């Protein structure tokens, strides 16, 4: 183990060790312990808006078991948070879990306890479509992070996290975790996000999507009995372009016919799974998000990773290079466009960025 005073003395050595570790353990797809789903009803939940619910249902998936040291502190818990319109189950595939959770892999679920929550308004957690429709509390990212904190501490009895990480919206939640609970984690890995308020093209695209749903007469103020297909289809168009990859789409659909077939399949897939009211809430939950004034409060080592072909967080904004300087143990990696990157969706391909995760785990390993 390195001397704490020299913990960061050789970034090159750590990087090389991480490369070797990931090459050995990160590429082979392996089986991992069976995921276990559960629910927790958080009592008397108060939202930032002042609204309250007597009980807020929070759904989660957990893989592995927590380990507790002699001081009673959980030492191996990993929180992974999903993106907008998603759920924790999105990570349970060969591309993500198959590269990270198996024996000998970076987040080996025999070694780590992995928690995958469904954020408020998503998956099997409480959401507008459960019955309250547009009367559901107007939740924000702060509310979603608080809900995850209560799930961990009150229900799962997790009092410390080895790693907090997330993709897209989950990446933004990672920043919030960093300054809201700065002593709660050893390391932070926000993927495909920026630590500033949602503005510019990002907010415009979200507002356009919300407005398109509300302009559809069939939306009926949220009291529809069938999905307002016209408005929801328009909103889905914004979502499609936000998460698109020009290079990969050109490769996948090099002819007009293939492009139109691809679009048709995407629209059908989203229309079969999305609810209009849930979508409005999901896209608007970021309205108050802004970690920028609080970045100096983040204490744990933080490694932010974006990709150069991300249409949601385009590198030409130059935001991350400026803001990461305000994180005392912060570092930013911009992944170049390659045949393997997939736009915003690169956040869910650990075969591309896993070597950096290995590095973060190495430099943030607690001293025993």
C-alpha positions as CSV (number, residue, x, y, z in Angstrom):
1,X,0.0,0.0,0.0
2,X,1.3,3.5,-0.9
3,X,2.2,5.9,1.9
4,X,-0.8,8.4,2.1
5,X,1.5,11.3,1.7
6,X,2.6,10.0,-1.7
7,X,-0.7,8.6,-2.8
8,X,-0.9,10.7,-5.9
9,X,2.9,10.9,-6.6
10,X,2.8,8.9,-9.8
11,X,-0.2,9.2,-12.0
12,X,1.6,7.4,-14.8
13,X,2.4,4.4,-12.6
14,X,-1.2,4.2,-11.4
15,X,-2.5,4.5,-15.0
16,X,-0.3,1.7,-16.2
17,X,-1.4,-0.5,-13.3
18,X,-5.0,0.2,-14.1
19,X,-4.5,-0.6,-17.8
20,X,-3.0,-4.0,-16.8
21,X,-5.8,-4.7,-14.3
22,X,-8.5,-3.9,-16.8
23,X,-6.9,-5.9,-19.5
24,X,-6.7,-8.9,-17.3
25,X,-10.1,-8.7,-15.6
26,X,-12.4,-6.3,-17.4
27,X,-12.9,-7.6,-20.9
28,X,-14.3,-11.2,-20.5
29,X,-18.0,-11.4,-19.9
30,X,-18.7,-13.4,-16.8
31,X,-21.7,-14.4,-14.7
32,X,-22.3,-12.7,-11.4
33,X,-24.6,-13.3,-8.4
34,X,-28.3,-13.2,-9.1
35,X,-29.8,-9.7,-8.7
36,X,-32.4,-9.3,-6.0
37,X,-35.2,-6.7,-6.3
38,X,-36.9,-4.9,-3.5
39,X,-39.1,-2.0,-2.5
40,X,-38.9,0.5,0.3
41,X,-41.7,2.9,1.3
42,X,-40.1,6.1,2.6
43,X,-42.5,7.6,5.1
44,X,-43.5,11.3,5.2
45,X,-41.3,12.2,2.2
46,X,-40.9,16.0,1.8
47,X,-40.0,17.4,-1.6
48,X,-38.0,20.6,-2.2
49,X,-41.2,22.1,-3.7
50,X,-42.8,21.8,-0.2
51,X,-45.1,19.0,-1.4
52,X,-45.3,15.8,0.7
53,X,-46.3,12.2,0.3
54,X,-47.1,10.1,3.3
55,X,-45.3,7.2,1.6
56,X,-42.9,7.2,-1.3
57,X,-42.3,3.8,-3.0
58,X,-38.6,3.3,-4.0
59,X,-37.6,0.3,-6.0
60,X,-34.1,-1.1,-6.2
61,X,-32.0,-4.0,-7.3
62,X,-29.1,-5.3,-5.2
63,X,-26.2,-7.6,-6.2
64,X,-23.9,-9.0,-3.6
65,X,-23.7,-8.4,0.1
66,X,-22.4,-5.5,2.2
67,X,-19.3,-6.0,4.3
68,X,-18.9,-4.2,7.6
69,X,-15.6,-3.5,9.3
70,X,-15.0,-3.6,13.0
71,X,-16.0,0.1,13.4
72,X,-19.4,-0.8,11.9
73,X,-18.8,1.0,8.6
74,X,-19.9,-0.6,5.3
75,X,-16.8,-0.9,3.1
76,X,-17.8,-2.4,-0.2
77,X,-21.1,-0.7,-1.3
78,X,-21.3,0.7,-4.9
79,X,-24.2,2.9,-6.0
80,X,-24.9,3.1,-9.7
81,X,-27.6,5.5,-11.0
82,X,-29.4,5.3,-14.3
83,X,-30.3,8.0,-16.9
84,X,-33.5,9.9,-17.8
85,X,-36.4,7.5,-18.7
86,X,-34.4,4.5,-17.6
87,X,-34.2,2.2,-14.5
88,X,-31.7,0.3,-12.6
89,X,-32.4,-2.8,-14.6
90,X,-30.9,-1.1,-17.7
91,X,-27.4,-2.0,-16.3
92,X,-28.2,-5.8,-16.2
93,X,-26.9,-6.7,-19.6
94,X,-23.7,-8.2,-21.1
95,X,-22.3,-4.9,-22.3
96,X,-22.4,-3.3,-18.8
97,X,-22.8,-5.8,-16.0
98,X,-21.1,-8.5,-18.0
99,X,-18.0,-6.4,-18.2
100,X,-18.0,-5.2,-14.6
101,X,-19.8,-7.5,-12.1
102,X,-18.3,-10.9,-12.9
103,X,-15.6,-12.8,-11.0
104,X,-12.3,-10.9,-11.1
105,X,-13.8,-7.9,-12.9
106,X,-13.6,-4.3,-11.6
107,X,-16.8,-4.4,-9.6
108,X,-16.9,-8.1,-8.9
109,X,-20.2,-8.6,-7.1
110,X,-18.6,-11.3,-4.9
111,X,-16.4,-8.5,-3.5
112,X,-18.7,-5.5,-3.9
113,X,-22.3,-4.9,-2.9
114,X,-23.9,-3.1,-5.9
115,X,-27.1,-1.1,-5.5
116,X,-29.1,-0.1,-8.6
117,X,-32.0,2.2,-7.6
118,X,-34.9,3.2,-9.8
119,X,-35.1,7.0,-9.4
120,X,-38.3,8.7,-8.4
121,X,-40.6,8.9,-11.4
122,X,-38.7,6.0,-13.1
123,X,-38.9,2.2,-13.4
124,X,-40.9,0.6,-10.6
125,X,-40.5,3.5,-8.1
126,X,-43.4,5.9,-7.5
127,X,-44.3,8.0,-10.6
128,X,-47.1,10.1,-12.0
129,X,-48.5,7.2,-14.1
130,X,-49.3,5.3,-10.9
131,X,-52.4,7.4,-10.5
132,X,-51.6,10.9,-9.4
133,X,-50.8,12.0,-12.9
134,X,-49.9,15.8,-13.0
135,X,-50.7,16.0,-9.2
136,X,-47.6,14.0,-8.4
137,X,-45.1,16.1,-6.5
138,X,-42.8,18.1,-8.9
139,X,-39.6,16.3,-7.9
140,X,-36.1,17.5,-8.7
141,X,-32.7,15.9,-8.8
142,X,-32.2,16.9,-5.2
143,X,-35.3,15.0,-4.3
144,X,-34.1,12.0,-6.2
145,X,-30.7,12.0,-4.4
146,X,-32.4,12.4,-1.0
147,X,-34.6,9.4,-1.8
148,X,-31.6,7.2,-2.7
149,X,-29.9,8.4,0.5
150,X,-32.9,7.4,2.6
151,X,-33.2,4.0,0.7
152,X,-29.5,3.3,1.5
153,X,-29.5,4.4,5.1
154,X,-32.9,3.6,6.4
155,X,-33.7,0.4,4.5
156,X,-30.5,-1.2,3.3
157,X,-28.4,0.1,6.3
158,X,-25.6,1.3,4.1
159,X,-23.7,4.0,6.0
160,X,-20.9,4.4,3.5
161,X,-20.2,3.9,-0.2
162,X,-17.0,2.7,-1.8
163,X,-18.1,4.3,-5.1
164,X,-20.8,6.5,-6.4
165,X,-21.3,6.5,-10.1
166,X,-24.0,7.2,-12.7
167,X,-24.8,7.6,-16.4
168,X,-26.3,10.8,-17.8
169,X,-28.9,11.8,-15.3
170,X,-27.2,9.4,-12.9
171,X,-23.9,11.2,-13.6
172,X,-25.5,14.5,-12.6
173,X,-26.8,12.8,-9.5
174,X,-23.2,11.7,-8.8
175,X,-22.2,15.4,-8.6
176,X,-25.0,16.1,-6.2
177,X,-24.0,13.2,-4.0
178,X,-20.5,14.6,-3.9
179,X,-21.4,17.9,-2.3
180,X,-24.6,16.9,-0.4
181,X,-22.9,14.0,1.4
182,X,-19.1,14.7,1.0
183,X,-18.1,12.2,3.7
184,X,-20.3,9.4,2.5
185,X,-18.1,7.9,-0.3
186,X,-14.6,7.1,-1.2
187,X,-14.8,7.9,-4.9
188,X,-17.1,9.5,-7.5
189,X,-17.5,8.6,-11.2
190,X,-19.9,10.8,-13.1
191,X,-20.3,9.7,-16.7
192,X,-21.8,11.8,-19.6
193,X,-22.7,14.9,-17.5
194,X,-21.7,18.4,-16.7
195,X,-21.6,20.1,-13.2
196,X,-23.6,23.2,-14.3
197,X,-27.2,24.1,-14.7
198,X,-29.2,22.7,-17.6
199,X,-29.3,25.6,-20.1
200,X,-28.6,26.4,-23.7
201,X,-29.5,23.7,-26.2
202,X,-29.9,21.1,-23.5
203,X,-32.7,22.9,-21.8
204,X,-34.3,24.0,-25.1
205,X,-34.5,20.4,-26.3
206,X,-36.1,19.3,-23.0
207,X,-38.6,22.2,-23.0
208,X,-39.5,21.5,-26.6
209,X,-40.3,17.9,-25.8
210,X,-42.4,18.9,-22.8
211,X,-44.3,21.5,-24.8
212,X,-45.0,19.1,-27.6
213,X,-46.8,16.7,-25.2
214,X,-48.8,19.5,-23.6
215,X,-49.8,20.9,-27.0
216,X,-51.5,17.6,-28.0
217,X,-55.2,18.0,-27.3
218,X,-55.3,14.3,-26.4
219,X,-53.0,15.0,-23.4
220,X,-56.0,16.5,-21.6
221,X,-54.0,18.1,-18.9
222,X,-52.5,14.8,-18.0
223,X,-55.9,13.0,-17.6
224,X,-55.7,11.0,-20.9
225,X,-56.9,7.4,-21.0
226,X,-54.7,6.6,-24.0
227,X,-51.2,7.9,-24.6
228,X,-51.3,11.2,-26.6
229,X,-49.4,9.7,-29.5
230,X,-48.8,12.8,-31.6
231,X,-47.3,14.9,-28.7
232,X,-45.4,11.9,-27.3
233,X,-43.9,11.1,-30.7
234,X,-42.7,14.7,-31.1
235,X,-41.1,14.5,-27.6
236,X,-39.4,11.2,-28.5
237,X,-37.8,13.0,-31.5
238,X,-36.0,15.3,-29.1
239,X,-34.9,12.3,-27.0
240,X,-33.7,10.4,-30.1
241,X,-31.5,13.3,-31.3
242,X,-30.1,14.0,-27.8
243,X,-28.8,10.4,-27.5
244,X,-27.8,10.0,-31.2
245,X,-24.3,9.2,-32.5
246,X,-23.6,10.6,-36.0
247,X,-20.8,8.1,-36.7
248,X,-22.5,5.0,-35.5
249,X,-25.9,5.9,-37.1
250,X,-24.2,6.5,-40.4
251,X,-22.5,3.1,-40.1
252,X,-25.8,1.4,-39.0
253,X,-28.0,3.1,-41.6
254,X,-25.9,4.1,-44.7
255,X,-29.0,4.2,-47.0
256,X,-32.2,6.2,-46.9
257,X,-34.3,3.0,-46.5
258,X,-32.1,1.8,-43.6
259,X,-32.3,5.1,-41.9
260,X,-36.1,5.3,-42.1
261,X,-36.4,1.7,-40.9
262,X,-34.1,2.6,-38.0
263,X,-36.2,5.6,-37.1
264,X,-39.4,3.6,-37.3
265,X,-38.0,1.0,-34.9
266,X,-36.8,3.6,-32.5
267,X,-40.1,5.3,-32.4
268,X,-42.0,2.1,-31.9
269,X,-39.7,1.0,-29.0
270,X,-40.0,4.3,-27.2
271,X,-43.8,4.6,-27.7
272,X,-44.3,1.1,-26.3
273,X,-42.4,1.9,-23.1
274,X,-42.9,5.6,-22.3
275,X,-45.8,7.4,-20.6
276,X,-46.4,11.1,-21.4
277,X,-46.9,12.4,-17.9
278,X,-43.9,10.4,-16.6
279,X,-41.9,11.8,-19.6
280,X,-42.8,15.4,-18.7
281,X,-41.6,14.9,-15.1
282,X,-38.5,13.1,-16.1
283,X,-37.4,15.8,-18.5
284,X,-38.2,18.6,-16.2
285,X,-36.6,17.2,-13.0
286,X,-33.3,18.8,-14.0
287,X,-34.7,22.3,-13.9
288,X,-33.1,23.2,-10.6
289,X,-29.9,21.2,-11.0
290,X,-26.7,23.2,-10.6
291,X,-23.7,21.8,-8.7
292,X,-21.4,24.7,-9.8
293,X,-21.6,26.8,-6.6
294,X,-20.8,23.7,-4.5
295,X,-18.0,22.0,-6.3
296,X,-15.4,23.0,-3.6
297,X,-17.4,21.0,-1.1
298,X,-16.6,17.7,-2.9
299,X,-13.9,15.8,-0.9
300,X,-13.7,12.4,-2.5
301,X,-11.6,11.7,-5.6
302,X,-13.8,12.4,-8.6
303,X,-13.2,11.3,-12.2
304,X,-15.6,12.8,-14.7
305,X,-15.7,11.0,-18.1
306,X,-17.4,12.4,-21.2
307,X,-17.1,11.4,-24.9
308,X,-16.3,13.8,-27.8
309,X,-19.4,12.6,-29.8
310,X,-21.9,13.3,-27.0
311,X,-24.6,15.5,-28.4
312,X,-26.0,16.3,-24.9
313,X,-22.6,17.4,-23.4
314,X,-20.6,18.6,-26.5
315,X,-17.0,19.2,-25.8
316,X,-16.9,22.6,-27.6
317,X,-18.7,24.1,-24.6
318,X,-15.4,23.9,-22.7
319,X,-17.4,23.7,-19.4
320,X,-15.8,20.7,-17.8
321,X,-12.2,21.9,-18.3
322,X,-13.1,25.0,-16.3
323,X,-15.2,23.5,-13.6
324,X,-13.1,20.5,-12.7
325,X,-10.5,22.9,-11.3
326,X,-12.9,23.6,-8.5
327,X,-12.9,20.0,-7.4
328,X,-9.9,19.5,-5.1
329,X,-9.4,15.9,-6.1
330,X,-11.1,16.1,-9.5
331,X,-10.0,15.0,-12.9
332,X,-11.6,15.1,-16.3
333,X,-11.2,12.6,-19.2
334,X,-12.6,13.4,-22.7
335,X,-12.8,10.2,-24.7
336,X,-12.0,10.7,-28.4
337,X,-14.4,9.6,-31.1
338,X,-13.6,6.1,-32.3
339,X,-15.4,3.2,-34.0
340,X,-16.3,2.0,-30.5
341,X,-17.8,5.2,-29.0
342,X,-21.6,5.6,-29.3
343,X,-22.4,9.2,-28.6
344,X,-24.1,9.9,-25.3
345,X,-24.6,6.2,-24.9
346,X,-20.8,5.7,-24.5
347,X,-21.6,6.1,-20.8
348,X,-22.8,2.5,-20.7
349,X,-19.9,0.9,-22.5
350,X,-17.3,0.1,-19.8
351,X,-15.0,-1.7,-22.3
352,X,-14.2,1.9,-23.4
353,X,-13.7,3.6,-20.1
354,X,-13.1,0.7,-17.7
355,X,-9.4,1.4,-17.4
356,X,-10.2,4.8,-15.9
357,X,-12.5,3.3,-13.4
358,X,-9.7,0.9,-12.4
359,X,-7.5,3.9,-11.9
360,X,-10.0,5.7,-9.8
361,X,-10.5,2.6,-7.6
362,X,-6.7,2.3,-7.2
363,X,-6.1,5.9,-6.1
364,X,-9.2,6.0,-3.8
365,X,-8.6,2.7,-2.0
366,X,-8.9,3.4,1.7
367,X,-5.9,2.7,3.9
368,X,-6.5,-0.1,6.4
